[in-house]
């Protein structure tokens, strides 16, 4: 795996859970950063230009929400 995958998330976010499930199905390891438990993680999301979650990051790829075509590109780049 060339690039780590980070998913900015919250506990009760259905789109976040869909992103995590997709990564599991594709055997992509990922780190979850809960923005509700860390102001640092909240600030990281804001620096990326977003206010909500999920935000999925791998290298130069940044995907907001559960955008399947963009997530597939991110997965291909992360492998």
Backbone as a ProteinNet text record, in pm:
[ID]
protein_1_A
[PRIMARY]
XXXXXXXXXXXXXXXXXXXXXXXXXXXXXXXXXXXXXXXXXXXXXXXXXXXXXXXXXXXXXXXXXXXXXXXXXXXXXXX
[TERTIARY]
84.7	0	88.1	63.4	151.9	111.1	-16	-62.2	-158.1	-137.4	-234.5	-368.1	-475	-609.1	-658.6	-706.2	-761.6	-906.5	-995.9	-1137.5	-1174.7	-1208.2	-1259.6	-1407.5	-1452.1	-1582.9	-1643.2	-1767.9	-1831.7	-1899.7	-1935.8	-1987.8	-2117.7	-2210.2	-2342.3	-2365.8	-2263.8	-2270.7	-2287.9	-2403.9	-2429.2	-2337.6	-2311.2	-2218.5	-2077.9	-2038.8	-1907.2	-1898.7	-2005.7	-2007.7	-2001.7	-2064.2	-2057.4	-1914.5	-1845.3	-1706.3	-1620.4	-1636.3	-1557.3	-1585.4	-1713.3	-1749.8	-1686.8	-1687.8	-1626	-1476.7	-1408.9	-1265.1	-1240.6	-1325	-1311.4	-1332.1	-1435.8	-1464.6	-1349.8	-1278.2	-1166.6	-1032.4	-1036.7	-915	-816.5	-869.9	-786.6	-778.3	-659.8	-647.5	-670.5	-731.6	-759.5	-755	-734.5	-737.4	-861.8	-937.7	-1055.6	-1017.7	-1052.6	-1030.6	-1166.3	-1212.1	-1343.6	-1334.9	-1399.2	-1391.4	-1469.2	-1555	-1630.2	-1547	-1439	-1357.3	-1225.1	-1196.6	-1067.2	-1080	-1043.8	-1043.8	-934.4	-827.3	-720.3	-775.8	-854	-913.1	-1013.2	-1090.7	-1183.8	-1107.3	-996.1	-914.6	-854.7	-814.1	-758.6	-863	-987.7	-1095.7	-1118.4	-1118.8	-1138.3	-1025.2	-901.5	-787.2	-798.9	-868.5	-892.8	-1004.5	-1073.7	-1178.2	-1318.9	-1336.8	-1467.7	-1515.3	-1646.6	-1705.3	-1770.8	-1805.6	-1875.4	-1794.4	-1850.9	-1787.6	-1885.9	-1839.1	-1701.8	-1613.2	-1487.3	-1382.6	-1278.3	-1247.3	-1151.8	-1029.6	-911.4	-787	-686.5	-619.2	-506.8	-413.9	-298.5	-206.2	-271.2	-271.1	-330.4	-480.5	-536	-678.8	-758	-859.2	-949	-1091.5	-1173.5	-1311.1	-1406.3	-1503.4	-1606.9	-1729.6	-1785.8	-1908.5	-1884.1	-1994.4	-1984.9	-2002.5	-1893.9	-1891.8	-1819.5	-1896.7	-1839.1	-1735.3	-1760.8	-1657.3	-1525.5	-1534.8	-1412.8	-1345.2	-1424.8	-1366.6	-1294.8	-1349.5	-1282.6	-1147.6	-1139.5	-1010.8	-912.8	-960.8	-876.1	-824.9	-913.2	-874.7	-768.2	-786.6	-688.2	-552.3	-551.7	-425.8	-363.1	-446	-395.9	-336.3	-369.7	-320.9	-177.1
-118.1	0	122.9	212.2	326.7	446.1	468.7	585.7	542.2	591.6	560.1	628.5	567.6	623.6	670.3	794.4	852.5	889	847	881.9	969	1094.2	1183.3	1152.8	1128.9	1070.2	1117.7	1077.7	1087	953.4	931	800.6	761.7	853.6	818.9	870.7	867.3	920.1	803.4	795.9	682.4	683.6	801.3	807.4	765.7	804.5	764.8	612.6	551.3	405.7	338.5	398.5	342.7	348.6	459	471.7	366.2	350.5	251.4	110.5	79.4	-52.7	-77.7	22.8	9.8	-20.7	48.8	24.8	-117	-164.5	-301.8	-402.2	-379.4	-470.7	-475.5	-365.1	-357	-390.9	-434.8	-468.9	-352.9	-233.1	-113.7	-76.5	-83.6	-39.1	111.3	153.4	296.1	335.5	463.8	522.3	609.3	594.2	677.3	789.3	911.1	1027.5	1089.8	1071.3	1119.8	1268.3	1350.2	1495.4	1543.3	1458.2	1496.7	1480.8	1405.3	1381.4	1456.2	1526.7	1593.9	1724.7	1834.1	1963	1965.4	1890.2	1881.9	1822.9	1715.9	1653.5	1747.2	1821.4	1919.9	2023.2	2070.9	2171	2114.9	1987.5	1925.1	1923.3	1890.3	1888.7	2029.4	2128.4	2267.1	2313.2	2271.9	2308.8	2247.7	2134.3	2071.4	2142.5	2234.8	2312.9	2261.2	2175.4	2115.9	2145.1	2137.5	2157.5	2029.7	1937.2	1815.8	1691.2	1577	1447.5	1357.5	1251.6	1203.7	1279.5	1283.2	1328.5	1218.1	1165.9	1056.5	1108.7	1081.5	1135.9	1023.5	1028.1	939.1	1011.5	1052.6	1129.1	1257.8	1281.1	1402.6	1388.3	1268.3	1245.4	1282.8	1365.5	1404.3	1390.6	1313	1288.5	1327.9	1412.6	1452.6	1366.5	1316	1237.6	1096.4	1027.9	894.4	908.6	947.9	968.4	847.6	748.1	620.1	631.5	704.5	713.9	773.3	877.6	938.5	847.3	775.4	681.7	567.5	521.9	416.2	463.9	590.4	646.6	650.8	692.6	698.5	558.8	458.8	320.9	271.9	297.5	254.8	317.8	443.9	512.6	464.5	417.2	374.9	234.9	156	16.8	9.6
0	0	0	-91.9	-106.8	-22.3	-1.9	73.1	183.7	306.3	411.4	382.8	430.3	413.5	549.8	554.2	675.9	647.4	737.3	725.2	844.3	816.3	920.1	932.9	1055.7	1077	1208.5	1231.6	1362.7	1389.7	1514	1554.6	1484.2	1469	1415.8	1274.8	1192.1	1055.7	958.3	892.3	802.6	680.6	622.7	508.9	551.3	672.5	724	732.8	784.2	796.3	659.9	559	423.5	369.8	394.8	349.1	417.9	548.9	623.3	572	546.8	495.7	358.9	272.5	140.7	153.9	242.7	261.9	311.4	403.1	453	340.1	258.4	146.8	46.8	31.3	-63.2	2.1	128.5	204.2	211	230	242.2	389.9	449.7	589	598	706.3	721.7	868.6	889.8	1023.3	1032.6	1140.1	1163	1258.2	1219.8	1305.5	1335.7	1458.9	1501	1534.7	1453.4	1471.8	1594.3	1649.1	1768.7	1895.3	1887.4	2006.4	2003.3	1894.4	1881.6	1804.6	1869.3	1798.8	1693	1714	1614.2	1484.9	1495.4	1376.8	1310.5	1390.8	1334.9	1252.7	1308	1238.4	1110.1	1112.1	991.6	879.7	912.6	813.1	758.8	847.6	804.8	713	742.8	657.6	518.3	509.7	379.5	303.5	371.4	306.3	328.6	428.3	453.4	594.8	613.3	745.6	797.6	709.3	749.7	720.4	758.5	736.7	661.7	600.8	600.3	502.1	537	445.8	446.6	328.9	315.7	242.2	299.7	246.7	226.3	112.2	85.4	-10.4	39.5	-43.7	-89.5	-220.6	-277.1	-301.7	-282.3	-304.1	-179.2	-196.9	-88	-140	-67.8	-111.5	0.7	-31.6	63.9	42	149.6	142.4	91	58.2	-0.2	-150.4	-216	-360.8	-420.5	-462	-502.8	-614.3	-722.8	-826.8	-774.4	-693.3	-639.2	-537.6	-458	-362	-433.6	-546.9	-623.6	-676.2	-717.7	-761	-644.4	-528.1	-408.9	-373.8	-379.1	-347.9	-444.9	-573.3	-673.5	-646.4	-606.8	-578.7	-448.5	-355.1	-224.2	-227.3	-329.5	-335.7	-379.7
[MASK]
+++++++++++++++++++++++++++++++++++++++++++++++++++++++++++++++++++++++++++++++

